[in-house]
């Protein structure tokens, strides 16, 4: 399940007009001098800002390389301009150049933003610098999170909140990082705090829904997904999430509608095609399900779940060659995918290749020793090879893991009887 970070950057422009605060480089950090306009660096910073404005315009048009060039030009003119480092970091981040973006954000944090005395109201906003640095820390957290450094991201978001506590975006992003670290209670608290500051904040509603869904509070998750949709109906993620909750609650028609909406809003969304196909299969529309899995693989050839699901359908139709091909494809993408190894082992057994079947099933139980179904499948395969002791061991393990297993006890009794008869002969 994906998360919705706060828009990057939140409520901010690197140009002088952002948030009603004219920002550039504070050449000496002395407000009285800035107000007097007696420092010659003011003009230099103002000239640098022209490149920042142009860079923002280019970035808004999608010309990220052009924006990068303008931001670098601003830094050539005024090398200590915090805003230029921040803007350049955002542009580099958009290009996926995370290490460079992180470096630029850190450089922005050691500079102070310039406050233009000609336009800034120091009586209404006497100390805007902490809020600017909060924005930079939030952006730094986003880059660290995207790089996989969740501990660093959490620290950056917390620094942002020290500087600007009522910052819904930073609370939301901190919640996402905590959720990714597995701390669901702390994540929930951050999403709720974000919503306390901004009740109509769709990303926080969505992210809170994902946590509630993982905690199996499906009614709560459905309410939060619906809130996100009311606020931002153009976002595909809440529709996708709501589809999953409706499917779990048994409303298959509602789930299909939501998955179809997600696909309409985000064409080529392989996860939505896969889950739509699963729902269609559950409704008995096998042809529609088969088509959905194939579409998911067109848009994402490395979608391991779609390979596994398609393989299962092909296996049910008797196409063992096709099924084996799909299971092997899933394993190439995710070598530790237990379900694919188990399904491949069963398909190989049905195809008569018992040696390879045992190999795959042993891999499955090694990867997940507490998977009763994999132990059962291995026991069935060993039984076909007349390895009665091995089969007994696997059936017993399946029963230990699931004492209420519907067939393990019956099969164990049968193989024990067969083994004893063999030994008496």
N, C-alpha and C positions, 0 to 999 in steps of 0.2 A: 504494500500500500504506500503510495507516494504521499508526501507532505506538502503543504502550501506555505512556503516562507513568506515573510513580509516582502512586498514588492521592493526591488533593489534598484536604486536607493529609495527609501520611504519618504514621501512628502518633501523632496529636496531637489534643488537645482544647484549645479556648481556655478551658475552665473550670478551676477550681482543682485538679481531680483528674487532669488530664492527665499521663500518664507518671509518676505518683507524685510530681509536682512541683507544688506549689501556686504558681500564677503570677498576678501582677497587676502593680502598679506599685511599683518599688522607690523609695520617696520620696526617699531621700538617697543610696542606693548604699552605705551603710555597714552591713556585716553585723552588726557588734556592736550597733549601734542597733536594727536590725531584730529581732535576737534579744531584745533588752531590751523590745521592744514599746513604746518610748517616743515614737514619732512618731505624731502624731494622724492623718496621712494613711493609716495602716494601716486604720483603720475605714472611711475613705472608699473606699479601694480594695476593701475587702471588700464594701461595699454595691454598688460598680460590678460586682463579680464576680457578684452575683445576677442582674444583667441579662445578663451573659455566659452564665451557665448556662442561663437561659431562652432566650436567642438560639440556643444550641447545640441545645436541645431542639426549637425551632421549625424550625431548619435540617434536623435529622434527620428531621422529619416532612414536609419538602418545602416548608415555608412560608418561603421565602427573604425575601419582603418583610417578614414579621413579624420574622425574625431581624435584618434590617438595622435595623429600628426599635429593637430591644433593644440592639444594639451601639452605635447612636448615643446611646441613653440612657445607656449606660455611660460614653461619652466626655463626655457632659454633666456627669456626676457627677465623673469623674476624667479631665480632658482629656489627661493624659500617660500613660494606660494603654497600654503597648505591646501587650498582649494584645487589647485592644479594637480597635486599629488592624489587627492581624493578622486577627482574626476578621471584622471588617468588610470587609477586603480579600478574604478568601475568599468571603464572601457576594456581594459586588459582582462578583467574578470569575465566580461561578456564574450571575449574571444577564447575563454578557457585557459588563459595563461595565468594559472592560479599563483604560482610562486612569485611572478612579477607583480601581480595585483597585491599580494600580501605585503611585499616590500614597499610598494607605493603607499598603501594604507598606513604602514608603520611610519613612513616618512612624514605623512600628513599629521600624525599624532605628535611629532616632536616640533612641529611648527605651530604658530598661532595664526588664526585667520585674520585677514585685514578687514577692518571696519571702515567703510568710506564715510567720513564725517559729513559729506554733502547730502547723503540720503538717509543715513541711519538715525532713528529716534532713540537716543541714549536714555531718555527719561522712561520710555515704555519698555525698552529692552536693554538695560544697562550692562548685562554680562551675558552675551550670546555665545561666548566661546565654549563653555561646557556642553551646550546643546549640540554645537557643531562636532565636537569631539565624540559625543555620544553617537552621532550618525556614523562617524568613521569607525568607531568600535563595532557598531552593528554590522557595517559592511565587511569589516575584517572577520567578524564571526561567521558571516555567510561564506566567505572565501575559505576559511579554515574548515568549515563544515563540509563544503563541496570537495575539499581535498581529503576528507576522512579524519581530520584531526578534531574529534569531538570534544576532547578535553580542552584544547585550545579555544574552540568555538564557545564553549560554555563560559570560559574565563572572559573572553572578549564581550559576550553579551552581558555578563554580570558587570563589567566595567562600564558599559553603556548605561546600564540601569543605575549605577552609582551616580552618574552624572545627570541622568534624566529619568527619574523613577517612573513618572506617568508616560511611558513610551510603549504603546501597545505592540508595535512591530518588534521591538527587542524582546518583550515578554513572549510573544508568539514564537520568535526564532529560538529563544532559549528553550521553550517547551519542545520544539521539534528536535533540538539536539539532545535534550534529556530523554525524549521518547526513543530516539535512535540508540541511546546508551542503555535502554531498558528500564529506566526509572519512570514508570508510568504515573505513580502518584505525584511526583514532583512536576512532571510534564502537565498533568491535569491542572495543578495549581497555577502554573504559568499561563495556560490558555484561559483559565477562568479569570485571572488577573487582567489579562489583555482585554477580555470582554467586559470586565468591570469598568475599565477606562473607556472602552469604545464598544458599545453593545451591538453596533451594526458592522462589526469587523468580520467579514466572511471567512478569511483564512483561519482565524482562531476557532470559529464555529466548526469548520471542516476538520481541523486538526484535533479538536476535542472529540469530534465524532469518531475519528479513527481510533483514539484511545479507548473510548467507550465500547467500540465494536470489539477490540481485542480483549476487553474485559467481559465480553459477552452480555453487555447491557444494550441489547439491540433496540429496545424502545428509546432509550436515551440517545443512542447513535442516530437513529432515524430522525429524531427531532432536530438534532444538530445539523445533519446533512440537509434537511429541509430548510432550516434557517439559512444556511449558506446559499442554497439555491434561490431562495426568495431575494436575498441581497445581491447575488451575482449569478443570475441564471446563465450567463455565457461561459462560466467555468465548467469544464468537463469533469473535473475530479469529483465534485460532490455528487453528480449524477451517477458516476461509476460506483462510488462508495455506497450510495443509496441502493443501487441495484443489488449489491452484495448483501446488504441487510435484508432487503425484501426477499431475496432468494432463500436466505436462511430462515426467514419467517414463513416461508411457504407460498408467498405471493409471486408465483412465477411470471404471470402476465405483467405485473408491475415491474418486476426485475428486468424483463425483456424491454419494456418501454424505456427504462432508465439507461440500460446499456446502449440501446439504439440512439438515444439522445446524446450520450457521451461520444459515440462514433460520429454522429452528425457534427458535433462541435469540434471534434478532434479526429478528422479522417485518418485512417491508418493506425489507429490506436489498437495495437495487437492484444493487450490485456483485455480490453473490452470485447473484442471479437472472440477471444478464448472463453471468457466467462459467459458471453451470450450463447456460445455454442454449448457450453455445459448446461445452461438453463434450458435450451431447446432440447437437448438430449433427455433431460429430466422430464420434459413435457411429452416425450415420445416422438419428437420431430427429428428422426435420425438423419435424414438427408440434409435438413437445415443445419444440424449440428456438424455433420461432416464438412459441409461447405464453410461453416464458421471457423473450424479449426484450420482448414486449408488457407482461408483468408488471413488468419492470424500469422501463419507461417510465411505468407507472401510478404507481409509488412515487416515481419521480424523472423527471419530464417533460424535464429538462435533461440526461439521461444521454447524452452524445455518443456513447460507444461503442455503447450499445444502439441508438441511431438508426442508426448506420453499419452495425451487424451486421444489423439488421432490413432496412435498405435493400438490403443485399447479397442477402439471402434472397428478397426481393420481386423483385429484378432477375433472379435465377436462375429464378424462376417466370414471368418474362415480364411482370410488373406494373411497367412502367417508370414509370408515373405515380406509383405508390406509392413506388417506390424513390427517384425524384427528390425527392419530398416529404421522405422520411426523411434523405437526404443534405443537403438544404438545412437541415433542422432541426438536424442535427449542426453545420453550419457556423455557424448563428446562435448556437449555444452556444459553439463554439470556432472562431472565424474562421480560425485558423492550423492547423486539423487537416488535414494533408496527405492522409491516406487518404480523407477525405470529399470533398475537392476532386477527387482522382483518380477516385474512384468516380462522383461526379456527372458529371464530364466524359465518362466512358465511357458512362454511362446516357443522357446527352444525345446522344451520338454515335449510340447504338443507336436513339434516338428520332428521328434525322434532323436534329437541331439542331446542325449542325457549328460554326456561329459561336460559340454559347455553350459548346460542348464545348471548343473550342480555348482560349477565355478561361479556363475552369476548370482545364484542364490546364497552361496557362502559369502560372497562380497556384500550382499544386502544385509545379512545378519551380523556381519562384522561392523558395517557402518552404523547399524541401528540394532543393537542386541535385544532391545525391548520391544521389537516389532513382532508380535505373535503371528501375524499373517505370513511374514517371510519365513519364520520357523516352520509353519504348516506347509508352505510350498516346498521348502527344502525337504521336509519329511516325506511328502508325497513323491518327490523325485527320487530320493534314496530308496524308497520302497519299491519303485519300478526297477531299480538296479539290484533288488533283493538284498540291500544293506539294511537288514532288519534292526540291528542294534543302533545304527545311525538314525533310522526313522523313529525308533522308540525315543531316543534322546531328544529329537526335535519336537515330537508331539508332547513329550513331558514338559519341555521348556515352554511351549505354547500354552499349555494348561497352567503352568506356574504363573505366566504373565497374565493370562486371562482365564481364570477358573470357570467362567461361564461361557467359554468358547463353544459355539453351537455344534461343532463336529469333532473337535480334538479328542474328547473323551472316547467317542465312538471309534474313531480311527485308531487310537492307542490300544483299545481293547482288541480290535481286530488284528492288529499287527503282532501284539503279544501272543495271541492265540496261534497265528500263523507261524511265528518264530518257534513257539514251543512244539508245534506239530513237526516242523522241519527237524528240530533237534532230536525228537523221539524216533525218527526214521533210521 
